[in-house]
Amino acid sequence: MSELLPTEKMPESAPVVLKGRYELRAVLGEGGMGRVHRGFDRVLGRPVAIKILTDLDSPMMIQRFEREAQTLSQLNHPNLAAVYDFGVEGTQPFTVMEFIDGKSLGRLIEESGSIEPEKALPMIAQIGEGLAAAHDRGVVHRDIKPENILVCRKSDKDWVEIVDFGLAISDVHIKTDDRLTVPGYVVGTQRYMSPEQMEGKPPTIVTDIYAFGLVCAEMLAGPGSVKAGRLRSTAHVKTAITRYWSIIEKACHEEPAERWPTARAMVRAFQEVTASFDVSQPRGRSAQTRSLQRVRRKKQIMQWVTVFGVLLSLAMASSVFWLDHWHRRKETHATIPVIAIEGVNVTWLSKDHLEIRLTGEIREAQPQRMTMEVVVCDENGNRIPGKESPLEDRALGTLHYLDITTAPDRFRRTFPPLQVPSSHRKGYASVTIFDQKKMLVAQQNSGFWLERRPR
């Protein structure tokens, strides 16, 4: 199979298609574990990223590759790269992920030397939220660095997503000592490793916070602020990030117990400091210049107050029209809901029948009806055919509806039992939620390798 997976852009006349669905296109990058291609999902008609394992001779690397897919399939957050599918083509494992059209944070730092606070702070907040979401699920990334943070444009603003969970480890793996590493063996990128990580000790969430602190330092003060896994306390570095020095210094403390306990606590500290001054104020300007700017801002404020008063008067005079217009828009337009799927559980009711249960939370929505597609796949990610399935491709599964209300709501759904052919003994269930325009809203798998329970 390896000869079918090229390292360069393939001819358009003969694309390689994985599982009869995913076209393999140009190479986006390559790391120690695998190679990432740009791809195209023929079923949903959207670009994707396809990660292919390149080291097929190492059983540990194969296990780590599969674990990365398992880990990401359990995470659902806007600042974490989403996993859509996992499979094996021949003997070649691959993962289908969200395609992010942007640059790595490392490249941005390399191009600009450092990032201005007004641009860096929103990115820092998003990185912290993504880390916090992973930590909430008991997952430690272990390789936080600028190269594993991608920045793209969404809704006319910089959007950050954390990628490459190839070295990630969960609480379950730590407690069972199932770490896929030899005791004392060091994994990660040395430039961003915490002291305990360099010593081969079990990682915790503050291991990621240490690396997060170093990344923040590089964003605000440039690459010279970090050396060999340590924060450099030079006069230049302290001057560049003087307002945030104590926050970053606490994140990079030698003792894990002295660091920020969570990524959210660290982000809140940044926000509290930022609220006390205007980060858009350029550094190093004279007192005379700042005084002139204050006078100019006061004039601008008075102008805006006058304009606002005129607009308010017009709005009050035409309030009946605007209220009617608002109600009509509310009736004809439904907002896209934010749906967080917390879990997909599968239970064997009998030898051949399984029951699928879905739990989650709905936020920020107007009344509308969503479509839930439930399918059952085998261990290779191929849909299992079913005689009684209502789906057009006759895959084993079913369609259901999810009625949305305006108020935040938690939901639980138990789907009718599905009969699985006896020839299929391993697999997983996948639940996908679409909005009224057939756009993907959320997706979650039950987890891999669900053995059939013997009777």
C-alpha positions in Angstrom: 0.0 0.0 0.0 2.9 2.4 0.6 3.6 2.8 -3.1 0.0 4.2 -3.5 0.6 7.0 -1.0 3.0 9.5 -2.7 5.0 12.2 -1.0 4.3 14.8 -3.8 1.2 16.2 -5.4 -0.5 13.5 -7.4 -1.9 13.8 -11.0 -5.4 15.0 -11.1 -6.2 12.3 -13.6 -5.6 9.5 -11.1 -6.2 10.5 -7.5 -5.8 7.9 -4.7 -9.2 7.4 -2.9 -9.2 5.9 0.6 -12.3 3.9 1.6 -13.9 4.9 -1.7 -14.5 8.3 -0.2 -11.4 10.4 0.6 -9.3 11.8 -2.2 -5.6 12.1 -1.3 -4.0 15.3 -2.6 -0.9 17.5 -2.0 1.3 17.0 1.1 0.8 19.7 3.7 3.6 18.6 6.1 5.4 15.7 7.7 6.5 14.9 11.2 8.0 12.1 13.3 4.8 10.0 13.2 3.1 10.6 9.9 2.6 12.7 6.8 -0.4 15.0 6.4 -2.1 15.4 3.0 -4.7 17.8 1.9 -7.8 15.7 0.9 -11.4 15.9 -0.3 -14.4 14.2 1.2 -16.5 13.1 -1.8 -19.6 12.3 0.3 -19.9 15.6 2.2 -18.2 17.7 -0.6 -15.6 19.4 1.7 -11.9 19.7 2.0 -10.2 17.6 4.8 -6.8 16.9 6.1 -5.6 13.2 5.9 -2.8 12.0 8.3 -1.0 8.9 7.2 1.3 6.8 9.4 4.7 6.6 7.8 6.4 4.3 10.3 4.7 0.9 9.7 7.6 -1.1 11.2 7.0 0.1 14.8 4.1 -1.5 16.7 4.4 1.3 19.3 4.0 4.0 16.6 0.9 2.2 15.2 -0.6 2.1 18.7 0.2 5.7 19.2 -1.3 6.7 15.9 -4.6 4.8 16.7 -4.6 6.4 20.2 -4.4 9.9 18.7 -7.5 9.2 16.7 -9.3 7.7 19.7 -8.3 10.7 21.9 -9.4 13.4 19.4 -12.7 11.6 18.6 -13.6 12.2 22.3 -12.8 15.9 22.2 -15.2 18.4 20.8 -14.1 22.1 21.0 -13.8 24.9 18.5 -10.1 25.4 19.4 -9.1 21.7 18.9 -8.7 20.2 15.5 -11.7 17.8 14.9 -11.3 14.2 13.8 -13.9 13.0 11.3 -12.9 9.4 10.6 -10.3 6.7 11.1 -9.6 3.7 9.0 -7.0 1.3 7.4 -6.5 1.1 3.7 -4.8 -2.2 3.1 -2.2 -2.1 5.9 -2.0 1.7 6.0 -3.7 3.4 8.9 -5.0 6.9 8.3 -7.0 9.6 10.1 -9.3 12.1 8.5 -9.3 15.5 10.2 -10.6 19.0 9.9 -8.8 21.0 7.2 -7.4 24.3 8.6 -6.4 26.8 6.0 -3.8 28.8 7.8 -0.3 29.2 9.1 1.4 27.7 12.2 2.0 30.1 15.1 5.7 29.2 14.8 5.8 30.6 11.3 4.0 33.8 12.4 6.6 34.3 15.2 9.4 33.6 12.7 8.1 36.1 10.2 7.4 39.0 12.7 9.8 38.3 15.5 7.0 38.8 18.0 3.3 39.5 18.0 1.7 42.8 19.2 -0.3 42.3 22.4 -3.6 43.4 20.8 -3.3 40.5 18.4 -1.5 38.0 20.7 -3.9 38.2 23.6 -7.0 36.9 21.8 -4.9 34.0 20.5 -3.6 33.2 24.0 -7.2 33.1 25.3 -8.2 30.6 22.5 -5.1 28.4 23.2 -6.0 28.4 26.9 -9.6 27.5 26.2 -8.6 24.6 23.9 -6.1 23.3 26.4 -8.7 23.5 29.2 -11.2 21.5 27.1 -8.7 18.7 26.6 -7.7 18.8 30.3 -11.4 18.6 31.3 -11.5 15.3 29.5 -8.3 14.1 31.3 -6.1 14.5 28.2 -2.6 15.9 28.4 -1.1 17.1 25.0 2.6 16.7 26.0 3.8 18.6 22.9 2.5 22.1 23.1 4.6 24.3 20.9 4.0 27.1 18.2 4.3 24.5 15.4 1.4 22.6 16.8 -0.9 25.6 16.9 -2.5 26.7 13.7 -3.9 30.2 13.0 -6.5 30.9 10.3 -9.1 33.6 9.6 -12.7 32.9 10.7 -15.4 35.6 10.8 -12.8 38.3 10.0 -10.7 37.5 13.1 -7.7 35.3 13.9 -8.8 31.8 14.9 -6.5 29.3 16.7 -6.7 25.5 16.7 -4.4 23.1 18.6 -3.3 20.1 16.5 -1.1 17.0 16.6 -2.2 14.9 19.6 0.3 12.1 18.6 2.0 12.3 22.0 -1.2 13.0 24.0 -2.0 10.8 27.0 -5.1 10.5 29.1 -5.8 9.9 32.8 -6.8 6.4 32.1 -3.5 5.6 30.4 -1.5 7.2 33.2 -3.4 5.4 36.0 -3.0 2.0 34.2 0.6 2.8 33.3 -0.3 2.3 29.6 1.9 5.2 28.3 3.4 3.6 25.3 6.8 4.8 26.5 9.7 3.1 28.4 9.9 4.3 32.0 12.2 7.3 32.2 12.1 7.8 28.4 11.5 11.4 27.4 9.0 12.4 24.7 8.1 15.8 23.4 10.0 18.8 22.0 13.0 19.7 24.3 12.7 23.4 23.7 9.3 23.4 25.4 9.6 20.6 28.0 9.0 21.1 31.7 11.6 19.9 34.1 9.6 16.9 35.2 9.0 16.0 31.6 12.7 16.0 30.9 13.2 13.6 33.8 10.7 11.2 32.4 8.1 11.6 35.1 4.4 11.1 34.5 2.8 14.2 32.9 0.0 16.2 34.3 -2.0 19.2 33.1 0.5 21.6 34.5 3.1 20.0 32.2 1.1 21.5 29.3 0.7 24.8 31.2 4.5 25.1 31.5 4.8 24.8 27.7 1.9 27.2 27.3 3.8 29.8 29.3 6.9 29.4 27.0 4.7 29.8 24.0 3.2 33.0 25.4 6.6 34.4 26.0 7.7 33.7 22.4 4.5 35.3 21.1 5.1 38.6 23.1 8.9 38.8 23.2 10.1 36.6 20.3 12.1 33.4 20.1 14.9 34.8 22.2 12.7 34.5 25.3 13.0 30.7 25.4 16.1 28.5 25.5 16.4 24.8 26.2 13.0 24.5 27.9 13.6 27.5 30.2 12.2 31.1 30.3 15.0 33.6 29.9 14.7 36.4 32.4 16.9 38.9 30.5 16.2 42.7 30.7 15.0 42.7 27.1 12.5 39.9 27.7 11.2 41.4 30.9 10.8 44.8 29.2 8.9 43.3 26.2 6.3 41.5 28.4 6.6 43.6 31.6 2.8 43.6 32.3 2.5 39.9 31.9 5.9 38.8 33.3 4.5 37.5 36.6 1.8 35.4 34.8 4.3 33.7 32.5 6.9 33.3 35.2 4.3 31.5 37.4 3.3 29.2 34.5 7.0 28.3 34.0 7.8 27.7 37.6 10.3 24.8 38.3 7.9 23.3 40.8 4.6 21.9 39.2 2.6 22.8 42.4 3.6 26.5 42.0 2.2 26.9 38.5 -1.3 27.9 37.5 -3.6 25.1 38.4 -5.6 25.3 35.2 -5.3 26.9 31.7 -8.5 28.9 32.4 -7.0 30.4 35.6 -4.0 31.5 33.5 -6.2 33.0 30.8 -8.3 34.9 33.5 -5.0 36.4 34.9 -4.2 37.7 31.4 -7.6 39.1 31.0 -7.5 40.9 34.4 -4.2 42.5 33.6 -5.4 43.5 30.1 -8.6 45.1 31.5 -6.4 47.6 33.5 -4.9 49.2 30.4 -5.4 49.7 26.7 -3.4 46.9 24.8 -4.0 48.8 21.6 -1.8 51.7 22.9 1.6 51.3 21.0 4.6 50.9 23.2 7.3 53.6 23.7 5.4 56.8 22.7 6.2 60.1 24.4 4.0 61.8 27.0 3.2 64.7 24.6 2.0 62.2 21.9 -0.2 60.3 24.4 -1.6 63.7 25.6 -2.6 64.7 22.0 -4.1 61.3 21.5 -6.3 61.6 24.6 -7.6 65.0 23.4 -8.3 63.5 20.0 -10.1 60.6 21.6 -12.3 62.9 23.7 -13.3 64.8 20.5 -14.1 61.5 18.8 -16.2 60.4 21.8 -18.2 63.7 21.7 -18.8 63.2 18.0 -20.0 59.7 18.5 -22.3 60.8 21.4 -23.9 63.3 19.0 -24.3 60.7 16.3 -25.7 58.2 18.7 -28.3 60.7 20.0 -29.5 61.3 16.5 -29.7 57.6 15.7 -31.5 56.9 19.0 -34.1 59.5 18.2 -34.7 58.0 14.7 -35.0 54.6 16.2 -37.5 55.6 18.8 -39.6 57.4 16.2 -39.8 54.3 14.0 -39.9 51.7 16.9 -43.1 50.0 15.5 -41.4 49.4 12.2 -38.3 48.0 13.8 -40.1 45.7 16.2 -42.2 44.3 13.4 -39.1 43.8 11.3 -37.3 42.0 14.2 -40.2 39.6 14.7 -40.4 38.7 11.0 -36.6 38.1 10.9 -36.9 36.0 14.0 -39.6 33.8 12.5 -37.8 33.3 9.2 -34.2 32.8 10.3 -33.0 30.2 12.8 -29.5 30.5 14.3 -27.1 27.6 14.0 -27.1 26.0 17.4 -24.0 25.1 19.4 -24.2 21.4 20.2 -21.7 19.7 22.5 -21.9 15.9 22.3 -20.7 14.5 25.6 -20.8 10.8 24.8 -22.1 8.0 22.6 -22.6 4.8 24.5 -23.2 1.4 23.0 -24.8 -1.6 24.8 -25.4 -5.1 23.5 -29.0 -6.0 24.4 -28.6 -9.5 23.0 -26.2 -11.5 20.8 -27.1 -9.5 17.6 -28.8 -6.3 18.9 -27.2 -3.2 20.2 -28.6 -0.1 21.7 -27.1 3.4 21.1 -27.5 6.3 23.6 -26.5 9.9 23.0 -26.0 12.6 25.6 -25.1 16.3 25.1 -25.9 19.9 25.6 -27.5 22.6 23.3 -26.7 26.3 23.6 -27.4 29.5 21.6 -30.2 28.3 19.4 -33.7 29.3 18.1 -36.5 26.7 17.6 -35.7 24.4 14.8 -35.4 20.7 14.0 -32.0 19.0 13.5 -31.3 15.7 11.8 -29.3 13.0 13.6 -27.7 10.2 11.5 -26.6 7.1 13.4 -24.5 4.6 11.5 -22.6 1.4 12.7 -19.1 0.8 11.2 -16.7 -2.1 11.4 -13.2 -2.0 13.0 -11.8 -0.6 9.7 -14.3 2.3 9.6 -16.5 0.8 6.8 -20.2 1.1 7.2 -21.8 -2.2 8.0 -24.7 -3.1 5.6 -28.1 -3.8 7.1 -31.2 -5.3 5.5 -33.7 -3.1 7.4 -31.8 0.2 7.1 -33.8 3.2 5.7 -30.6 4.8 4.5 -30.1 5.1 0.7 -26.8 3.2 0.8 -28.5 0.5 3.0 -25.8 0.9 5.7 -26.8 -0.2 9.2 -28.2 2.8 10.9 -31.1 5.1 11.3 -32.2 8.8 11.0 -33.8 10.7 13.9 -34.7 14.3 14.6 -33.7 16.6 17.4 -36.1 19.5 18.2 -34.2 22.6 19.4 -35.7 25.2 21.8 -34.4 28.7 22.6 -33.3 27.9 26.2 -30.0 26.0 26.9 -30.9 22.4 27.3 -29.3 19.0 28.0 -30.5 16.1 25.9 -30.4 12.4 26.1 -31.5 10.1 23.2 -31.9 6.4 23.1 -32.2 5.0 19.6 -34.1 1.9 18.6 -32.0 -1.3 18.8 -30.1 -2.2 15.6 -29.5 -5.7 14.5 -25.8 -6.3 13.6 -24.9 -9.3 11.3 -23.2 -12.0 13.3 -20.2 -11.8 11.0 -19.2 -8.5 12.4 -17.7 -8.8 15.9 -16.0 -5.5 16.3 -16.8 -1.9 15.5 -18.2 1.4 16.7 -21.2 3.6 16.3 -21.0 7.1 14.9 -23.6 9.9 15.4 -23.7 13.0 13.2 -26.0 16.0 13.6 -26.9 18.2 10.7 -28.8 21.5 10.6 -31.7 22.4 8.3 -29.3 23.3 5.5 -27.6 19.8 5.8 -24.5 21.5 7.3 -22.5 19.5 9.8 -23.0 20.7 13.4 -21.5 18.0 15.5 -20.1 14.5 15.2 -19.0 11.9 17.8 -18.0 8.2 17.7 -18.6 5.7 20.5 -14.9 4.8 20.7 -13.0 2.1 18.8 -12.9 -1.7 19.2 -16.3 -2.4 20.9 -16.2 -6.2 21.1 -19.4 -8.1 20.7 -20.4 -9.7 24.0 -20.8 -13.5 23.7 -24.1 -15.1 24.8 
